[in-house]
Structures are given as C-alpha cells and as structure tokens.
Amino acid sequence: MHRWLSILFVALGAFGLGACSGSGNPLGTGGAGGGAGGTPRLNCDEVQVPPPSCGDACNSDSDCALGAYCDGDCTFQCTDEVPCPGDMECNVRGRCIPIFAGTGGTGNAGGTNCQSVEVTPTRSIPNVMFLVDQSGSMDEELSGGSPEPGEPNRWEVARDAITTVVSELDAIVRFGLTTYTSDDGFNYPQSPARECPKLPTQIDFALSNSSTIDSAQYPMSYPTADGNDTPTGDSIDALVSEIQSSPPPNEGPTIIVLATDGLPDSCECPDGGHPGCSQTPTPDDARDEAVAAAGRSHDAGIDLFFLWVGPLSNQGVADHVQEVANVGVGLASDGSGGDATFWVGDNPQNLEDAFREIISDSVSCDIEIDKPFDDTDKACEEGDVQLNGVALSCPEDWRVKPTADNVMELLGDACETFKAEAATFTAEFPCGAIIVE
C-alpha cells in the first residue's frame, strides 16, 4: 500500500503531484564530488561512451539527454560501463539510487518506508495579441456595403467576437489588443509628414484582461477620427518591435492574431493613389511589405495567424492572404512547403468560432513538472490523474511526453477540456515513478 501526496491545481496556479522515495536511504542530490549514497559524479572523459550531453550547461534535468542529470552542467554517476556500488542501481538519469527505491512500502517495512515529496508543475500560458484593422471599410456591413439601421458593422462584429473569446479564456491566456490604421500615410507630395502607422488602441498582455479589453479603450463603435487606411506591413513591424522592447513572460508561445478586411496599403503609399505613388511604390509593393513583415514576425519568434473579416471571394485576395498566413508561421510564401491555415469570418458566429479556434491552437496540453519521471510505465499504470474530478486513463487520455521526461501531455477530449477552460487538475504517483533529488 503506497503513501500518496495530492495537491490541487486550479486554473493557472501551481499544482502538485504525489511522489515517494525510500526514507532510510534518500535519493542523492548529486552534488559535485558527491551524490546518491555518497557516489561521486564522473567526468565526461572517465568513460569511453559518456552521455550525449555530458558537460553541457543546464538549468534542470530536462536540459540533459537521458543518461545524465543537471548539476550546473550535465553530469552522471554511473553508466553500463561504470556501475553503481553496493546496493545501488543506475537509473535513467545516470544517478545511483537504492535498489529498493520505487518498490513502494506500507510505512511499516523498515528501510522501505515511503515518504511523500512535492513537485511543482506549471501550465503553459500563451501570450496572444490581437492586431485589429481600423480602416474605413471596417465600418461596412459584414457582407459588404453600409449596414442597415440597427445592423452591426464589421468593427462591431469583430469586437463582439474578440471580447466573447477573451472573457472565456483570459484565466488561461495572457491577452492583449492593438488596433491599426493611418491618416493618409506620411511624406507623400502635397502633405506634411504624419504619424504612420497609427496604433490608436494599445492594451498590453495580461491575464484576466477581459474587463480592460471590453472597455472604452477598445471603442464599441467604429472610431472615424484616427484615419481610414490599412498599413498592415508597417503595423506588424511596429507591433513586433514593441513586443520585443517589452516582452511578456516567457511561460508559453507569443502570437499575433491579425484581423483585417482589406488588402494592405502602406505608410509610403496609402491607397496607392497619391501623387508619387502611382508607379513607385505600387499597391503590389504594399502587399509584398505585409508578407515580409509577417515573415519578420515569425523570425522574431512571434507566429502570426491571419483572420479575414468578411467574405473572401476574390482569388487574388485569397492568394495574398495565403502568402501572409504561410510566412507568418515559417512556411514558404508560394506554398512549396505546404500551406498554412487561415480563417474567414463571413458571419458573426463564424468570426467568433475562428477566433476561438486560433486561440485554442495556441494553448498547450503539456504540463511541465520540475522533477523528471523515472519509471514512465509505473507512472502510467499506477498514477491517479484527474481532470475536473474525472479519472484519466494512460495512455489514452494522458502520457509522459516521449520527447521530455518531465512533461505530462493530455490527449484527446482531456486536452480539449484543458484548453477550453480553467480546469481543476490533480495527480498522484507511487514510489519510484518520479526521480527525487
């Protein structure tokens, strides 16, 4: 009969997993010159075949390949070539541990008494920035033309969709919002220099940000005073620069969700119709600029996802949208490496569903813990993992991630539930399932 430790995880808070170790012979700390049971760490050149990452700098065991653990650098105490002394055995991390570790115990079996230890898992928290077109066409009805009295325009439909999704997910996603436009660009003939791009609404990333995004900072009615142009490429560049200068916490991916209803112009050539813009640059240059900016966003580590607001019936427009969508996630613009998904919101429900799908894709079902699993089969077979009070099966509903021995991965319906709401998560594991340092 195992002893367990269960600590509750709700929404984003720290949560715990139960694990156990023998009490008479604690699993070692692996410090320099010492280790489990007094076993010293080995030097990389002391064996013919050291672990692959031996000597690499590290912050945790997960930075090291199997066969090594982290002690300032990736090191080890044992291999098949150099076994552990006495009643010790070599585990998957190259640590010498008592042979009886992981056999459990009733608490009355002398040296095999099972003690609980706390580990600290963390949930991935994505950073999602909406970049919303504030051009004049956003004042039109969703399917085109002027709205009938009482009928919402594109701006209002997009705002309703965004605020609905943010209110559902702001406990597990760090949201921000920026709008963009220009007032006839800048520096074209017969006009003084002007600010371009204009980013009238700028709401920084934050958790529980729904009340700020659903406020006067993000106007409910289409604002007409800021301009009516669509400098998409310039605005992507400006937003990426601001995110880089004041980055959000690195607890998950950072993405931009671009929501626009029109082909781009540019600060140099608003609408492509001013004197000096009819030849160089051209409207095609503005499209190329938007594609290049989306690629620069990806190169900066910020993937960009494209949502078209309104109907998309013109093949030329669809081709441009596909190019931006491709390079925004690191694919070739011509689709030679495959085409990325882009979304079309041509009615209010489709628009809301599209936003929800994009955000859901950014929420990870990985749960990282600060101590690696030692016996993944034991963890899978004997662990008690629950989501919202419902027991999850391994490996159908969860598993230890194959590429990371300190990550639990939720699967299938469990993953979708975890991504869709602030979930209650608990997990308990028996002795020997987790390496105790």
Rosetta blueprint (number, residue, H / E / L):
1 M L
2 H L
3 R L
4 W L
5 L L
6 S L
7 I E
8 L L
9 F E
10 V E
11 A L
12 L L
13 G L
14 A L
15 F L
16 G E
17 L E
18 G E
19 A E
20 C E
21 S E
22 G E
23 S L
24 G L
25 N L
26 P L
27 L L
28 G L
29 T L
30 G L
31 G L
32 A L
33 G L
34 G L
35 G L
36 A H
37 G H
38 G H
39 T L
40 P L
41 R L
42 L E
43 N L
44 C H
45 D H
46 E H
47 V L
48 Q L
49 V L
50 P L
51 P L
52 P L
53 S L
54 C L
55 G L
56 D L
57 A E
58 C L
59 N L
60 S L
61 D H
62 S H
63 D H
64 C L
65 A L
66 L L
67 G L
68 A L
69 Y E
70 C E
71 D L
72 G L
73 D E
74 C E
75 T E
76 F E
77 Q L
78 C L
79 T L
80 D L
81 E L
82 V L
83 P L
84 C L
85 P L
86 G L
87 D L
88 M E
89 E E
90 C E
91 N L
92 V L
93 R L
94 G L
95 R L
96 C E
97 I E
98 P E
99 I L
100 F L
101 A L
102 G L
103 T L
104 G L
105 G L
106 T L
107 G L
108 N L
109 A L
110 G H
111 G H
112 T H
113 N L
114 C E
115 Q E
116 S E
117 V E
118 E E
119 V E
120 T L
121 P L
122 T E
123 R E
124 S L
125 I L
126 P L
127 N E
128 V E
129 M E
130 F E
131 L E
132 V E
133 D E
134 Q L
135 S L
136 G H
137 S H
138 M H
139 D H
140 E L
141 E E
142 L L
143 S L
144 G L
145 G L
146 S L
147 P L
148 E L
149 P L
150 G L
151 E L
152 P L
153 N E
154 R H
155 W H
156 E H
157 V H
158 A H
159 R H
160 D H
161 A H
162 I H
163 T H
164 T H
165 V H
166 V H
167 S H
168 E H
169 L H
170 D L
171 A L
172 I L
173 V L
174 R E
175 F E
176 G E
177 L E
178 T E
179 T E
180 Y E
181 T E
182 S L
183 D L
184 D L
185 G L
186 F L
187 N L
188 Y L
189 P L
190 Q L
191 S L
192 P L
193 A L
194 R L
195 E L
196 C L
197 P L
198 K E
199 L L
200 P L
201 T L
202 Q E
203 I E
204 D E
205 F E
206 A E
207 L L
208 S L
209 N L
210 S H
211 S H
212 T H
213 I H
214 D L
215 S L
216 A L
217 Q L
218 Y L
219 P L
220 M L
221 S L
222 Y L
223 P L
224 T L
225 A L
226 D L
227 G L
228 N L
229 D L
230 T L
231 P L
232 T H
233 G H
234 D H
235 S H
236 I H
237 D H
238 A H
239 L H
240 V H
241 S H
242 E H
243 I H
244 Q H
245 S H
246 S L
247 P L
248 P L
249 P L
250 N L
251 E L
252 G L
253 P L
254 T E
255 I E
256 I E
257 V E
258 L E
259 A E
260 T E
261 D L
262 G L
263 L L
264 P L
265 D L
266 S L
267 C L
268 E L
269 C L
270 P H
271 D H
272 G H
273 G L
274 H L
275 P L
276 G L
277 C L
278 S L
279 Q L
280 T L
281 P L
282 T L
283 P H
284 D H
285 D H
286 A H
287 R H
288 D H
289 E H
290 A H
291 V H
292 A H
293 A H
294 A H
295 G H
296 R H
297 S H
298 H H
299 D H
300 A L
301 G L
302 I E
303 D E
304 L E
305 F E
306 F E
307 L E
308 W E
309 V E
310 G L
311 P L
312 L L
313 S L
314 N L
315 Q H
316 G H
317 V H
318 A H
319 D H
320 H H
321 V H
322 Q H
323 E H
324 V H
325 A H
326 N H
327 V H
328 G H
329 V L
330 G L
331 L L
332 A L
333 S L
334 D L
335 G L
336 S L
337 G L
338 G L
339 D L
340 A L
341 T L
342 F L
343 W E
344 V E
345 G E
346 D L
347 N L
348 P H
349 Q H
350 N H
351 L H
352 E H
353 D H
354 A H
355 F H
356 R H
357 E H
358 I H
359 I H
360 S H
361 D H
362 S H
363 V L
364 S L
365 C L
366 D E
367 I E
368 E E
369 I L
370 D L
371 K L
372 P L
373 F E
374 D L
375 D L
376 T H
377 D H
378 K H
379 A H
380 C H
381 E H
382 E H
383 G L
384 D E
385 V E
386 Q E
387 L E
388 N L
389 G L
390 V E
391 A E
392 L E
393 S L
394 C L
395 P L
396 E L
397 D L
398 W E
399 R E
400 V E
401 K L
402 P L
403 T L
404 A L
405 D L
406 N L
407 V E
408 M E
409 E E
410 L E
411 L L
412 G H
413 D H
414 A H
415 C H
416 E H
417 T H
418 F H
419 K H
420 A H
421 E L
422 A L
423 A L
424 T E
425 F E
426 T E
427 A E
428 E E
429 F E
430 P E
431 C E
432 G L
433 A L
434 I E
435 I L
436 V L
437 E L
